[in-house]
Amino acid sequence: MTFESLFATIKEKLEGADVRGIRGHVALEFQVRGEAKGMFFVEITNGLLRIEPYNYHDRDVSFAAEADTYLEILHGELNPMIAFATGRVKVYGDMQKAMLALQLL
């Protein structure tokens, strides 16, 4: 799997997320480790969603995991809280805003 194919899969899934109820600004950076190494960000500003394949310097939260872990979470095969508790996903930054990411999945 390449980063490009992973990003396309994730973007397609997340673009349908209902973020209309999220007010203010939330910037989430996702670091992909391993074979599909890369970074992308999800930005929510007053209910509008933006997903781009770049790193985000002014992020609120950064997540780091293998591509397979992100896909398992995205497809409902792995609970994000279990992934965090078992160390499969590392989270850095504002934990309250990290919980908003769960609304996207």
C-alpha positions as CSV (number, residue, x, y, z in Angstrom):
1,M,0.0,0.0,0.0
2,T,1.2,3.5,-0.8
3,F,0.6,6.6,1.1
4,E,-1.4,8.0,-1.8
5,S,-3.8,5.0,-1.9
6,L,-4.2,5.1,1.9
7,F,-4.9,8.9,1.9
8,A,-7.5,8.5,-1.0
9,T,-9.3,5.8,1.0
10,I,-9.3,7.8,4.2
11,K,-10.3,11.0,2.5
12,E,-13.2,9.4,0.7
13,K,-14.5,7.9,4.0
14,L,-14.0,11.1,6.1
15,E,-15.5,13.5,3.6
16,G,-18.9,12.2,4.5
17,A,-18.5,13.0,8.2
18,D,-21.1,15.3,9.7
19,V,-19.0,18.1,11.4
20,R,-21.7,20.8,11.3
21,G,-22.0,20.7,15.1
22,I,-18.3,21.3,15.7
23,R,-17.7,25.0,16.4
24,G,-14.4,26.8,16.5
25,H,-11.2,25.4,15.0
26,V,-9.7,21.9,15.4
27,A,-6.6,20.8,13.5
28,L,-5.7,17.1,13.6
29,E,-2.5,15.8,12.1
30,F,-2.1,12.1,11.3
31,Q,1.3,10.6,10.9
32,V,1.5,7.3,9.0
33,R,4.4,5.1,10.0
34,G,5.8,2.1,8.1
35,E,5.4,1.2,4.4
36,A,2.9,3.9,3.6
37,K,4.8,6.6,5.5
38,G,3.4,10.1,5.2
39,M,1.3,12.8,6.9
40,F,-2.1,14.3,6.4
41,F,-4.3,16.6,8.3
42,V,-8.0,17.1,9.0
43,E,-9.1,20.6,9.8
44,I,-12.5,21.6,11.1
45,T,-13.5,25.3,11.2
46,N,-17.0,26.2,12.3
47,G,-18.5,23.0,10.9
48,L,-16.5,22.9,7.6
49,L,-14.2,20.0,7.0
50,R,-10.9,20.0,5.1
51,I,-8.6,17.0,4.5
52,E,-5.2,17.4,2.8
53,P,-2.1,15.3,2.4
54,Y,0.3,17.6,4.2
55,N,1.7,18.1,7.7
56,Y,0.1,20.8,9.8
57,H,2.4,23.1,11.8
58,D,-0.3,24.6,14.0
59,R,-2.0,21.4,15.0
60,D,-4.0,20.8,18.1
61,V,-3.5,17.1,18.1
62,S,-1.1,14.7,16.4
63,F,-1.8,11.0,15.9
64,A,0.8,8.4,14.9
65,A,0.1,4.8,13.8
66,E,0.7,2.3,11.1
67,A,-1.5,2.4,7.9
68,D,-3.2,-0.9,8.9
69,T,-4.2,0.5,12.2
70,Y,-5.8,3.6,10.7
71,L,-7.7,1.4,8.2
72,E,-8.9,-1.0,10.9
73,I,-10.3,1.9,12.9
74,L,-11.8,3.5,9.7
75,H,-13.6,0.2,8.8
76,G,-14.9,-0.4,12.4
77,E,-12.6,-3.4,13.0
78,L,-10.7,-1.7,15.8
79,N,-12.0,0.5,18.5
80,P,-10.0,3.8,18.6
81,M,-9.8,3.8,22.4
82,I,-8.4,0.2,22.4
83,A,-5.9,1.2,19.8
84,F,-4.8,4.1,22.0
85,A,-4.8,2.0,25.2
86,T,-2.7,-0.7,23.6
87,G,-0.2,1.7,22.1
88,R,-1.1,1.1,18.5
89,V,-2.0,4.8,18.2
90,K,0.1,7.4,19.8
91,V,-1.7,10.7,20.6
92,Y,0.2,14.0,21.3
93,G,-1.5,17.3,22.2
94,D,-5.0,18.3,23.3
95,M,-6.8,15.2,24.5
96,Q,-10.2,16.9,24.5
97,K,-9.8,17.8,20.8
98,A,-8.5,14.3,20.2
99,M,-11.8,13.0,21.3
100,L,-13.5,15.0,18.5
101,A,-11.6,12.8,16.0
102,L,-13.7,9.9,17.2
103,Q,-16.8,11.7,15.9
104,L,-15.3,11.5,12.4
105,L,-14.9,7.7,12.4
